[in-house]
Amino acid sequence: MMKNNRYISTRKTLLSAIVLTLLVGCERNFSEDVEFASFPPNGDVFIDTFSAGLDYFPFVDAGADPEAFSVDTEEAFAGEASMRFDVPPFGVGFVGATFNTTVKRDLSGFDALTFYAKASQAADINEIGFGIEGETGNKFQVTTQNLQISTRWEKYTIPIPDPSKLFNQTGLFWLAEGAENEFDEGGYTLWFDEIKFEKTGTLGQPRPAILNGADVLQPGFVNIGQSLTGLTQTVNLESGENITVIAAPSYFDFSSSNNGVAQVNEFGNISVTGLGRTTITASLANNAAEGSLELNVESAFEFAPTPPARASVDVISVFSDVYPNVAVDYFNGFFTPDGQTTQGGSPPLDFNGDRIINYTQLNFVGIGTFLNVAPIDASAMTTLHIDIKVNEAIDPGDFIRVQLLNSVGNGETSGSVTLAASDLRQDEWVSFDIPLADFTGLGNRSQIGLLFFVSDSTISDIFVDNIYYYR
């Protein structure tokens, strides 16, 4: 269940800040008389009751149940009370809230958030962590996904990626959880106790990563920004188990091997300003992060033509930024047992909100709409529109075949149309409006579940945009 964990508070935060002026090539020594703002090093969150200044902010704008939380004086791991969340039945809603303090805390002396938890039935919490601060932009948010909770009290640890960053924090604890399936008809209950930040001294082998640890090579374009994703920190717990958390970009120190081509700010946002190649890398608390992004910037980017305005009843859009899109299971089915080599597509590239699909090493690739969502009923449509840009030289025998499959896995029918080399242009967008009647053998088009691009490796690198059926 996807949840928008957006925290909105009507409180105004008192800003106490230190302004540091950084001059290139200069170093400034502060006088010993300078006094820096400091905050109490209090790590307590909930020990029988709320710690000083703590308040509860449910994610009501995202649909969380504001009545799901209570303090339970009949169930506790230690002492006399615990936090209790009553998770509603499947499909009804979810519990979600952040617990923030009105007085900032200095958490730099701790290395983890720890707590005891149990549930009325075995469950996994969709998302839990700390650092949601709302008005300050959740600069140091940490998220643990799918935390397994048993029916007995157990201790859990969420590591702080870099404690030195947390000297003025207000977001101390948050979670978002919903019933997992239809078997949770009556919902269930979660309890938390002894929630606090502490110095465990037992966390080892930190292994930060960007892009989920992958070394990614992709094109970049002048004045088209990008954002780094897949930012994580993994550590060993005292038990010997590993735990991986999603870490906000501000925990990392990013660098570009060629600042004349691109620069990265503290939020992981990449600004591309020149032509050439650069490699984006990162470190966290002086530990090199696994993964990198190599950008090859050869030109400014040319976007596909904007589709014409059409009535919504006349369009079924698979992928566009103009029309509402149907739900898509995947943009690359990764049919590796069948010899697929195609990379990319999932997720599409996002250029400042304009999404584009990039396929590389293309031999064949499928866009699927039949696994978790209904196939497309295009029986009332007449035409398939696709914009394609080939990013390499085109030889006379090259082609891209577009294939549609109807009633996937159940009396399957299919039809295809081949775009010849003469139909395509190197480094230019070409718009194709293909009559659906040309897909001979497709049938009634009432259950289109797969759209394939096939090149048999004759063309290996393409951009695709504006895929939609219309009449």
C-alpha positions, 0 to 999 in steps of 0.5 A: 500500500503506497502512502503519502507520508506528508506531515502538515503542522499549523505550528510555527517552528522557532528557527535557531541557526548558525550561519557559516560563510564558505569561501572557495580557497579560504578558511576562517577561524572562529573566535573562542568567544563565539557561542554556538546554539545548543539544544538538550541532548535528550533522547527520550521519546516515550517512556511511560508517557510523552517526553518533554515537548512531544506532540502527536501529528496524524497524517490526516491529509493523507487519509490516516485515521486520527483516532487510531492512536492512544496511550495504553495503561494496560499493556506495557513492556516496562513501566505502566503504559505503552503507545497503541495503534489500532490498525483499521481493517484492510481497505478501510485506511491506515494509521500514520503519524509523526511525533515531534517535539516543540523544543529541538533536540541534540541527537548527535551523541546517539547512534540509533533509535530503539524501541520495543514493539509487539502486535496482536498478530504477526505483521510488518510495518510498511514504513517507520523511522524518524526525521519527519519535520514538515516545515523544514523539509524532512532534511534528515528523514530515515525510513525503514520499510517492512519491519517485521513485528511479532506477537511478543515484545522484542527490541528493534533498532533503527540506525542513524546514518550519520549522528553528527548531522542531528544536532537540532532535530524535532522529528523523533518518531513516525510510522505509516501502516495499513492492513496487508490483505483481505485476511485482516478483516478486523484489523489489528493492534500495534504497541510500542514502548521504551522509545528512545535514542541511545548510544548502542555502540554495537552498530558495525560495518556501515555500507552506504549506497546510492542508486541502490548500489548500482553503477549507472551510465545514462545520457544527460542533457544541458539544463535538464536536472536529475535527482539521485535515488536509491539512497540507503545505509546498511549496518550490522546489528549486535545480533549479526543481522543487517538492517537497511534504512532509506536515508535522506540525501542530506546525510550524504556528501555528493561529488561530481568528477567534472563540475563543468558538466554537472554539480550536485547539491546537498539534496541530491539534485543534479544540475547539468550545465555543460557538455562532456562526461562526469561521474557522480559519487557520494560518501556518508560519514566518511564511508564511500557509498556503493553505486555511481551515476555516469552522465554522458552529456552531448547536447541539450535535450529535445523533447517529443512533440506535445500531443494535441488536445483531445477529449478524455473519452477519445484517448486511452493513454499508456504513457504521456504527460498530457493525458491521464494514464492507465495503471501500468504494471511495468515498462520493462518486463525483464523477460530474461529467461527468454533471452531479453537483453533490454535495459532501462524503462523502469522507472522512466527518466524524469526530466523536471517532471517530463517523463521519458522512457529510455531503452538500451541494449534493445532486442525486445521489451514489453510494457504490461497492463494485465498483472495487477490491473485490468487489460486495456479495452481499446475496442472503441479506439482506432489508432495507436500513437507513439513518439520514438527517437533513435539515439544512434546511427541507423543502417538500412536493415534496421527496424523497430517492430511494434507488437500488441497482445490481446487476451494475454494468457487466455486465447492470446492473439497478437498483431504487429507493425514494423517501422523500417529504417526509412521511417526512423531518424537518428537523434530526431523524434518521429511521431507514428499514428498507426491504425489499429486495423494494421495490427492484423490478427490482433482480434477485437482489441478488448483486452490488450495486456502487452505492448512490445518493442522488438528490434532484434538488436538492430537498434539498441538505444531509443527514447519513447514517449506519448504512447496512447490509443485514440479515436 
